[in-house]
Amino acid sequence: MFYQPNVDTVSTPPDAVSHYITYGEADSIHTLFYAKKDPIASLFILHGNAGNLTSWSEVADLYNQANYQVFIIDYPGFGNSSGKPKHKAVYESTQLAVEHFKNLPGVNDSRKLLMGFSLGGNLAVKVGYDNPNVFDAMLIEGAFESHKTIAIDHVTRPLKFAPALLVKDAVKGKKLIASWNKPLLVIHSTQDAVCDYKMGKTLFNNAIGTAQKELWTIKGPHLAGLGLNFDKYLEKVKKLVSD
């Protein structure tokens, strides 16, 4: 339920450079870095639970064309990344990716924005919690507050007891986000059929550590913000890294 990887091989886009980061005993995750001279900011992107960098690189490329430096990763088992997409492997490899990101050319001298979409939004809350001094701002779109909550939300009423009992809250986003004390933008659609709008609102309300926060309520399907509101999206991202 939580990971639906596309295992097709990913080719390196013309404007990006591929990096492989070793985790565990012998596995590695595939990452793409889009460099930019004098960028507005450097973005660290955590994508959703499906697809791979073939499709998500299109999102990275849009930001790169808008003068952002972009670093985006594939989770274990996605695309060219080896291993299996289990919570422990995802968290371990993502943390190593953060360490790699910090040392990329030009990143240290720029504003750093943590971005997470859907499952990646839940993961971003943990990354922000674990790395409070790395990122200057955070953006999450279509995120869920916890694995248990999203699991319960996706089963019919007679069966809701099952995930309530069996699903482990690997990332308690509702709790962890309370410690975030920097600019925060939560984007969520009232028509989101994958992660209900109430989840984004809960995350926003529980971000009690920052006064620099905004809940941008949009319409459209899950993760439709960039596609339906491109210009406004870029305006809000630029403001977020300028605060």
C-alpha positions in Angstrom: 0.0 0.0 0.0 2.7 2.5 0.9 5.2 1.9 -1.9 4.3 1.3 -5.6 7.6 1.5 -7.4 8.1 1.7 -11.1 11.2 -0.5 -11.6 11.9 0.6 -15.2 15.4 1.9 -15.9 15.8 5.7 -15.5 17.9 7.6 -18.0 19.8 10.7 -16.9 18.1 13.8 -18.3 20.3 16.2 -20.3 20.4 18.9 -17.7 21.0 16.6 -14.7 23.8 14.5 -13.2 23.2 11.1 -11.7 24.6 10.2 -8.3 24.4 6.9 -6.5 24.4 6.8 -2.7 25.3 3.6 -1.0 23.2 2.4 2.0 23.0 -0.8 4.0 25.5 -3.4 3.0 25.6 -3.3 -0.8 22.6 -1.3 -2.0 22.3 2.2 -3.5 19.7 4.8 -4.4 19.7 6.8 -7.6 19.6 10.6 -7.3 19.5 13.4 -9.9 21.2 16.8 -9.4 20.3 19.8 -11.5 22.9 22.4 -10.9 22.3 26.2 -11.5 24.6 29.1 -11.2 23.4 31.6 -8.6 20.1 29.8 -7.9 17.2 31.3 -6.0 17.5 28.3 -3.7 18.5 24.6 -3.6 15.6 22.2 -3.5 15.6 18.7 -1.9 12.6 16.8 -3.3 11.0 13.7 -1.9 8.4 12.4 -4.3 5.3 10.3 -3.8 4.9 6.6 -3.4 4.6 5.7 -7.1 6.5 6.2 -10.3 10.3 6.9 -10.4 12.7 9.6 -11.5 11.7 9.3 -15.1 8.4 11.0 -14.4 9.4 13.0 -11.4 12.4 14.5 -13.2 9.9 16.5 -15.2 9.0 18.3 -11.9 12.6 18.8 -11.1 13.3 20.2 -14.5 10.4 22.8 -14.2 12.0 24.1 -11.1 15.5 24.1 -12.6 14.2 26.2 -15.6 12.8 28.6 -13.0 16.3 29.2 -11.7 16.3 26.7 -8.8 19.0 24.1 -8.1 17.3 20.7 -7.6 18.3 17.4 -5.9 15.7 14.6 -6.2 16.0 11.0 -5.1 14.4 7.6 -5.9 13.6 5.4 -3.0 15.0 1.8 -2.6 13.4 -0.4 -5.3 12.4 2.5 -7.5 13.9 2.9 -11.0 17.7 2.4 -10.8 17.7 2.2 -7.0 18.4 -1.3 -5.5 17.0 -2.9 -2.4 13.4 -3.1 -1.2 11.2 -0.1 -0.4 10.7 -0.8 3.3 10.4 2.0 5.9 13.8 1.4 7.5 15.7 1.3 4.2 13.8 4.4 2.9 14.7 6.4 6.1 18.3 5.3 6.2 19.0 6.0 2.5 17.1 9.4 2.7 19.2 10.5 5.6 22.4 9.6 3.7 21.0 11.6 0.7 20.6 14.7 3.0 24.3 14.4 3.9 25.2 14.1 0.3 23.0 17.1 -0.6 24.7 19.4 1.9 28.1 18.8 0.1 27.0 19.4 -3.5 28.5 22.4 -5.3 26.7 25.7 -4.4 24.2 24.1 -2.0 25.9 25.3 1.2 25.9 28.9 0.0 22.2 28.9 -1.0 18.8 28.8 0.8 17.7 25.2 1.1 14.1 24.1 0.7 12.8 20.7 1.8 9.9 19.6 -0.5 7.7 16.5 0.0 4.8 15.2 -2.0 2.2 12.8 -0.6 4.2 10.0 1.0 7.2 12.2 0.5 5.4 14.9 2.5 5.1 12.6 5.5 8.8 11.7 5.0 9.8 15.3 4.7 8.4 16.0 8.2 10.7 13.4 9.6 13.7 14.6 7.6 13.0 18.2 8.8 12.8 16.9 12.4 16.0 14.9 12.1 17.9 17.7 10.4 16.8 21.0 12.0 19.9 22.9 11.0 20.1 21.9 7.3 16.9 23.3 5.7 15.7 26.9 5.8 12.1 26.1 4.8 9.7 23.3 4.1 6.9 22.7 1.6 4.6 19.7 1.7 1.7 18.9 -0.7 -1.0 16.3 -0.4 0.7 14.8 2.6 -0.7 12.4 5.2 -0.1 12.8 8.9 0.7 9.2 9.7 0.8 5.7 8.1 -1.9 4.5 10.4 -4.2 7.4 9.6 -3.9 7.0 5.8 -4.4 3.2 6.1 -7.6 3.6 8.1 -8.9 6.2 5.7 -8.5 3.8 2.7 -10.5 0.8 4.0 -14.2 0.5 4.3 -15.8 1.1 7.7 -16.3 -2.6 8.8 -12.6 -3.2 8.3 -11.1 0.0 9.9 -10.1 -2.0 13.0 -7.5 -3.9 11.0 -5.1 -1.0 10.1 -5.8 0.6 13.5 -4.4 -2.6 15.1 -1.8 -3.7 12.5 -0.3 -0.7 10.9 2.7 0.9 12.6 3.0 4.6 12.7 6.5 4.7 11.2 6.5 8.5 11.0 4.2 10.4 13.4 4.0 13.5 11.3 1.3 15.1 13.4 3.7 15.0 16.4 7.0 15.7 14.7 5.9 18.7 12.8 5.3 20.6 16.1 9.1 21.1 16.4 9.5 22.7 13.0 10.3 26.4 13.7 11.0 27.8 10.2 8.8 28.9 7.2 6.3 26.2 6.2 3.9 26.0 3.3 1.2 23.2 3.4 -0.6 22.7 0.1 -3.7 20.5 -0.1 -6.7 20.1 -2.3 -10.2 19.9 -0.9 -10.9 17.4 -3.7 -7.9 15.2 -2.9 -9.3 11.6 -3.0 -5.9 10.0 -2.0 -5.0 12.0 1.1 -8.0 13.8 2.5 -7.8 17.6 2.9 -8.3 17.1 6.7 -4.8 15.6 6.8 -3.1 18.6 5.4 -5.1 20.8 7.8 -4.1 18.7 10.7 -0.4 19.0 9.9 -0.8 22.7 9.5 -2.6 23.1 12.8 0.0 21.0 14.6 2.9 23.1 13.3 2.9 25.1 16.5 6.6 25.9 16.5 6.5 28.4 13.6 4.5 31.5 13.0 5.7 31.7 9.4 3.3 29.2 8.0 0.6 29.1 5.3 -2.1 26.6 4.4 -2.7 27.0 0.7 -6.1 25.4 -0.1 -6.5 24.4 -3.7 -8.8 22.4 -5.9 -8.2 19.5 -8.2 -6.9 15.9 -7.9 -4.1 14.7 -5.7 -0.8 16.6 -6.2 -2.4 18.9 -8.8 -0.9 22.1 -7.4 2.0 22.6 -9.8 0.1 21.6 -12.9 -3.0 23.7 -12.3 -1.4 26.7 -10.6 2.2 26.9 -12.0 2.8 30.6 -11.8 1.2 31.0 -8.4 3.0 27.9 -7.2 6.4 29.5 -8.2 5.4 32.8 -6.5 4.7 31.0 -3.2 7.9 28.9 -3.4 10.0 32.1 -4.0 8.3 33.8 -1.1 8.9 30.8 1.1 12.7 30.8 0.6 12.8 34.6 0.9 11.1 34.8 4.3 
